[in-house]
Amino acid sequence: MIKLYLVRHGETEGNAQQWFQGSSDIPLNETGLEQARRLSTFMKPVHFDGIYASPLSRAKKTAEIIAAPHGLTVQTYAELQEISFGVWERHTYDQITKRWPGEIEAFYASEGKLRARGGESFLEVRDRITRKTKEILAQHTEGDSVLIVSHGAAIRCLLFGLLELDFRKLWCFQQYNTAFTIIEYYGNRSVMTLMNCTQHLEGMPGYEPQWVGSQHTVM
């Protein structure tokens, strides 16, 4: 079994403004940098055998901050980057619905099949990121721990690819900024053991407590 850690990048100004960022290269803001630093400290005791990321700066920088205490070099692959939303990028949902009426509603209702205007479909993202992740994991051996830093929609697509879930339920899973999810990968099957953990963000503005009243610690 290989233990796979999936991390969403830290916050950007695009996240704060609720843009569809997609393949636009938008850097971490100060909150995002602090989120990444906290996750780096939290994950310092974890041994990693490889750290990989989307080449978009918000994911790559998050990965580099996490990798620093481990002395590892982050390897980037284009297949790990966020879905391309085409012309919708850097626009909010309301702006998109006003400028291109009916398009984004049809996109979400298509069960992942319809492409964004000038961009990708969720099914295309699922296939590319799942294929690349399996290629990465094939380079590792039994007992290794691997970390991949990617994006909200891309990670959802990957989870549905690895777990072979009904793609119509894509938006039933949440991925907060710098939240991490753990998958036990057995090659022919995958098991999720933790999802969307943000314990490292405790005390930051906007933090929503998890496991209230317990002393549970995640490593």
C-alpha positions in Angstrom: 0.0 0.0 0.0 1.2 3.5 -0.8 -0.2 6.4 1.3 -1.2 9.3 -0.9 -1.7 12.8 0.6 -3.8 15.2 -1.6 -3.5 18.9 -0.7 -5.3 21.8 -2.2 -3.2 25.0 -2.5 -3.5 27.9 -0.2 -5.8 30.9 -0.7 -5.3 33.4 -3.5 -6.9 36.7 -4.2 -9.0 34.9 -6.8 -10.4 32.6 -4.1 -11.1 35.6 -1.9 -13.0 37.3 -4.8 -14.7 34.0 -5.7 -13.4 33.9 -9.2 -13.3 30.8 -11.5 -9.5 30.7 -11.5 -9.0 27.6 -13.6 -5.7 27.5 -15.5 -4.9 31.2 -14.7 -1.7 31.5 -12.8 -2.7 33.4 -9.7 -0.3 33.4 -6.7 -1.0 32.8 -3.1 -2.0 35.8 -1.0 -0.8 36.4 2.5 -3.5 34.2 4.0 -2.6 31.5 1.6 1.1 31.7 2.5 0.2 31.5 6.2 -2.0 28.5 5.5 0.8 26.7 3.7 3.3 27.5 6.5 0.9 26.0 9.1 0.4 22.9 7.0 4.2 22.6 6.6 4.7 22.7 10.4 1.8 20.2 10.9 3.2 17.8 8.4 6.8 18.1 9.4 6.7 14.7 11.4 5.4 12.9 8.3 7.9 11.1 6.2 7.4 11.7 2.4 9.1 9.8 -0.4 8.0 12.2 -3.1 6.2 15.6 -3.4 4.5 16.6 -6.6 2.5 19.6 -7.7 0.6 21.4 -10.4 2.9 23.9 -12.1 0.6 26.8 -11.4 2.3 29.0 -8.8 -0.3 28.7 -6.1 0.1 24.9 -6.0 3.8 24.8 -6.6 4.5 27.4 -3.8 2.3 25.5 -1.4 4.2 22.3 -2.2 7.6 24.0 -1.8 6.6 25.3 1.6 5.5 21.9 2.7 8.6 20.2 1.2 11.2 22.6 2.7 11.6 20.8 6.1 11.9 17.4 4.3 14.7 18.5 2.0 12.7 17.3 -1.1 12.5 18.9 -4.5 8.9 19.4 -5.8 8.3 17.8 -9.2 5.6 19.5 -11.3 3.4 18.1 -14.0 0.9 19.9 -16.2 -1.6 17.1 -15.8 -2.0 17.9 -12.1 -3.2 21.5 -12.8 -6.7 22.9 -12.4 -9.4 22.5 -15.0 -9.3 25.1 -17.7 -12.4 27.2 -17.6 -11.5 29.0 -20.8 -13.1 32.5 -21.1 -14.9 32.2 -17.8 -11.6 32.5 -15.9 -11.2 35.5 -13.6 -14.9 36.0 -13.5 -17.4 35.2 -10.7 -20.4 32.9 -11.2 -22.8 35.9 -11.4 -20.6 37.6 -14.0 -20.5 34.4 -16.1 -24.2 33.9 -16.0 -24.9 37.5 -17.1 -22.3 37.5 -19.9 -22.9 34.0 -21.2 -26.5 33.1 -20.2 -27.3 29.5 -19.7 -23.8 28.2 -20.4 -22.4 27.5 -17.0 -25.8 26.0 -15.8 -25.6 23.6 -18.7 -21.9 22.9 -17.9 -22.8 21.8 -14.3 -25.9 19.8 -15.5 -23.9 17.8 -18.0 -22.5 15.3 -15.5 -19.0 16.3 -16.4 -19.3 15.9 -20.2 -19.7 19.5 -21.4 -16.6 21.6 -21.8 -16.3 25.1 -20.4 -16.3 27.7 -23.2 -12.8 27.5 -24.6 -11.8 25.1 -21.8 -12.1 21.5 -20.5 -14.8 19.2 -19.2 -14.6 17.6 -15.8 -14.4 14.1 -17.3 -11.3 15.2 -19.3 -9.7 16.5 -16.1 -10.6 13.3 -14.3 -8.9 11.2 -17.0 -5.7 13.2 -17.2 -5.1 13.7 -13.5 -6.0 10.1 -12.6 -3.7 8.8 -15.3 -0.8 10.9 -14.2 -1.3 10.2 -10.5 -1.2 6.4 -11.2 2.0 7.0 -13.3 3.5 8.8 -10.3 2.5 6.1 -7.8 3.9 3.4 -10.1 7.3 4.9 -9.5 7.0 4.3 -5.8 7.1 1.1 -3.8 5.1 -0.5 -1.0 5.1 1.6 2.2 6.0 4.9 0.5 4.1 8.1 1.3 3.5 10.6 -1.5 2.1 14.1 -1.4 0.4 15.8 -4.4 -0.6 19.5 -4.2 -3.3 20.4 -6.7 -6.6 22.3 -7.0 -10.1 22.1 -5.7 -11.9 20.8 -8.8 -8.9 18.8 -10.0 -8.7 17.0 -6.6 -12.4 16.2 -6.7 -12.0 14.8 -10.2 -9.0 12.7 -9.0 -10.9 11.3 -6.0 -13.7 10.2 -8.3 -11.2 8.6 -10.6 -9.2 6.7 -7.9 -12.3 5.7 -6.0 -14.3 4.9 -9.1 -17.3 6.9 -7.9 -20.5 8.0 -9.6 -19.4 11.2 -11.4 -22.8 12.8 -11.0 -22.0 13.3 -7.3 -18.8 15.4 -8.0 -19.8 18.4 -5.9 -20.7 16.3 -2.8 -17.1 16.6 -1.7 -15.6 19.8 -0.3 -11.9 20.9 -0.5 -10.9 23.9 1.5 -7.7 25.8 0.9 -4.7 23.7 2.2 -7.1 20.9 3.3 -5.6 17.5 3.0 -7.1 14.1 2.1 -5.5 10.7 2.6 -5.9 7.8 0.3 -4.5 4.3 0.8 -3.6 3.2 -2.7 -3.4 -0.6 -3.4 -3.0 -0.4 -7.2 -6.3 -2.1 -8.1 -8.3 -0.2 -5.5 -8.1 2.9 -3.3 -9.5 3.6 0.2 -10.1 7.1 1.6 -9.1 7.3 5.2 -9.4 11.0 5.8 -10.9 13.9 3.9 -10.7 17.7 3.8 -8.8 18.0 7.1 -8.0 21.5 8.1 -6.8 20.9 11.7 -3.6 22.8 11.0 -5.7 26.0 10.5 -7.1 26.1 14.0 -7.0 29.7 15.3 -7.0 31.4 11.8 -9.9 33.6 10.8 -12.7 31.6 9.2 -11.5 28.2 10.7 -14.4 25.8 11.2 -13.6 23.3 14.0 -13.5 19.6 13.2 -14.1 16.8 15.7 -15.5 19.3 18.2 -15.0 18.1 21.8 -12.5 15.4 20.9 -8.8 15.2 21.3 -8.3 13.6 17.9 -4.9 14.4 16.3 -4.2 13.7 12.7 -0.8 12.8 11.3 
